[in-house]
Amino acid sequence: SSASAAETPVLTPTEKPKLDTVPWGEDSFTALLPECTYGAVTLITPGDDGLCLVMVEQIEENDVVAYMDKLSASGFSCVDESSDLYTAGRNYSNSSGITVNVVYSANIMTLMIQK
């Protein structure tokens, strides 16, 4: 018999459920930032009040750090590198007056974008 292991798929505990995602850069806020290629972008609010909330789920802390590096590389400066990423978050701004607050908690990164 040539039964292969592939016939019985085994779900590993680390496997993540597929989340509904929203496209990056199709709104006037995320278009101003480097794309987040980590995790699953599950929410981008319309930002009608000048404030846009972005939620990225299933993201690891090292990817959040990598994303903050991307922000720095694209002209954003961190104004409070000593602040707690888990509570107040880190604030970034650029010369165009766009600010981004990055908070990480329980595998979710939240970005608050103001312009």
N, C-alpha and C positions, 0 to 999 in steps of 0.2 A: 504494500500500500504506500502511496506517496502523499500522505496527508501533510500539508504544509502548515506551519504555525500561523500563516496569514489568514487561514480560514476562521480562526477564532480571535477576533480583535479584542485586545485587553485594554481597558481604559486605565491608564496610570493615574494615581492620585493627583499628580501635578498637572494633568490635562485641564485646560481652562475651557469653560463654556464659551460658545461663540456669542459675542455681544453685537447688537445692532450698532453700527458706527455711522458717523456723519462725516462728510468730506471736509477736508481742511482747505482753507484759502478761497472758498467761494463766498465768503462774507467779507465785509470791509475791515474786520478786526484781525482775524487769523491771517489774512493776506499780508499783514504788516510784520508777521513774525516768521522765523524759520519753521518749517513744517515739523510737527512732532511725529516722528516715525516709530515711536515706541508705544507699546500698549494699545489700547482701543479707545479712540476718541468717541465718546458716547453722547456728549452734549456740547453744543455751541449756542449760546442764547443770542437773540437778534441784536442786542446791544442798543436798543432804541433810546435808552436813557444815557448813552455815552459810556456804558460799562458793559463789557461782554464777559460772560463766565464760560470757561471751557473746562470740561471734565474728561480726564484720561484715566480709564480704569485698567486693571491688570498690568500695572507698570511697577517695575522694581526700583528701589532707591538709586541704584547705580545708573539707571536710565534717566532718572530725574536729574541727577548730577550731570549726565552727558547732555541733556537738553539745556540745562543752565549754561553749560559750556558753549552750546550752539548759540544761545542768546548773546553771550559775551562776544562770540566770534562775529556776530552780525550787527555789531554796533551798540549793543545794550551794555550799560554798566550796572553792576550790582551796587546799590547804595548802602546796604547793611549786611555785609557778609557774615557778621557774627550773630545775626538774628536766627531764631530757632525755626528751622524749616518745617517743623511739625505743628507749630502753633501760629505765630504771626506770619511766618513765611519769609521769603526773600523778595525784596523789591528791586526791580530793574527799570531803568529808563534809558531813552535814547535822545539824540539831539532834536528829534522832531516832536518831543514832548509826549511820546507814548510811554505809558508805564505798565509794567507787568508784575503782578504779585504771584509768586510760586509757592504753593503749600503742598506738602506731601503727607499723607496719612493712610495707613492700611491699604496699601497698593493702589491708591487713587491720588493722582496729581490734579490739583485745581489751579487754573490760571485765571486771574482777574485782569482783564485788559482794559485800560482806559486811554482815550485819545482826545 
